[in-house]
């Protein structure tokens, strides 16, 4: 798992940008407006997200359109899945244990 991905997403504005981009690609100005940031702040956050591989940018005339890259999020999901499976097994064992206790009473 890429630590840079977690580091990039740990900042609330960057996480909010990722959530905005879930719906559709957006230009930097629209991202700044929707998050009530000035454009240099939004650009800085987008640069960090781009360096972490979470977004890609496409120039369109004088605008820069940002969109999410699915690969880092898929990688994170696969990493988290191992923990999900572990907790599901533990919860299943707990459920079995509680059912056994209930049968004994």
C-alpha positions in Angstrom: 0.0 0.0 0.0 1.3 3.4 -1.0 1.8 5.6 2.1 1.8 8.7 -0.2 -1.9 7.9 -1.0 -2.9 7.9 2.7 -0.8 11.0 3.3 -2.5 12.9 0.5 -6.0 11.9 1.7 -5.3 12.7 5.3 -5.7 16.4 4.6 -9.5 17.4 4.8 -9.5 19.7 1.7 -7.8 17.0 -0.4 -10.3 14.4 0.7 -13.1 16.8 -0.1 -11.6 17.3 -3.6 -11.5 13.5 -4.1 -15.2 13.3 -3.0 -16.1 16.1 -5.5 -14.3 14.3 -8.3 -16.2 11.1 -7.7 -19.1 12.5 -9.6 -17.3 14.1 -12.5 -14.1 15.7 -13.7 -13.9 19.3 -12.8 -11.8 22.4 -13.6 -9.6 23.8 -10.8 -11.8 27.0 -10.6 -15.0 25.0 -10.0 -13.2 22.9 -7.4 -12.0 26.0 -5.6 -15.5 27.6 -5.8 -17.3 24.5 -4.5 -14.9 24.1 -1.6 -14.7 27.8 -0.8 -11.0 27.9 -1.5 -9.0 30.4 -3.4 -7.6 29.0 -6.6 -3.9 28.9 -5.5 -4.9 26.7 -2.5 -7.0 24.4 -4.7 -4.1 24.2 -7.2 -1.7 23.3 -4.4 -3.9 20.5 -3.1 -4.5 19.2 -6.6 -0.7 19.2 -7.3 -0.3 17.0 -4.2 -3.1 14.7 -5.3 -1.5 14.5 -8.7 1.9 13.6 -7.3 0.3 10.9 -5.2 -1.3 9.5 -8.4 -4.8 10.1 -7.2 -5.8 12.5 -10.0 -4.8 13.3 -13.5 -5.1 16.6 -15.3 -6.1 17.3 -18.9 -5.6 20.8 -20.3 -8.6 22.0 -22.2 -8.1 25.4 -23.8 -7.0 27.7 -20.9 -8.5 25.4 -18.2 -7.1 22.4 -16.5 -9.6 19.6 -15.9 -8.9 17.2 -13.0 -10.3 13.6 -12.8 -9.8 10.8 -10.4 -7.5 7.9 -11.2 -9.1 4.6 -10.1 -5.9 2.6 -9.6 -4.8 4.0 -6.3 -8.3 3.7 -4.9 -8.6 0.1 -6.1 -5.2 -0.6 -4.5 -6.4 0.8 -1.2 -9.6 -1.2 -1.4 -7.6 -4.4 -2.0 -5.4 -3.6 1.0 -8.5 -2.8 3.2 -10.2 -6.0 2.0 -7.6 -8.2 3.9 -8.6 -6.4 7.1 -12.3 -6.7 6.2 -12.0 -10.5 5.8 -10.0 -10.8 9.1 -12.7 -8.9 11.0 -15.5 -10.9 9.4 -13.9 -14.1 10.4 -13.4 -12.8 14.0 -17.0 -11.7 14.1 -18.2 -15.0 12.8 -16.2 -16.8 15.6 -17.7 -14.4 18.2 -21.2 -15.1 16.9 -20.5 -18.9 17.1 -19.2 -18.5 20.6 -22.2 -16.4 21.7 -24.6 -19.0 20.1 -22.8 -21.8 22.0 -23.2 -19.8 25.3 -26.8 -19.2 24.6 -27.4 -22.9 24.0 -25.8 -23.8 27.3 -28.1 -21.6 29.2 
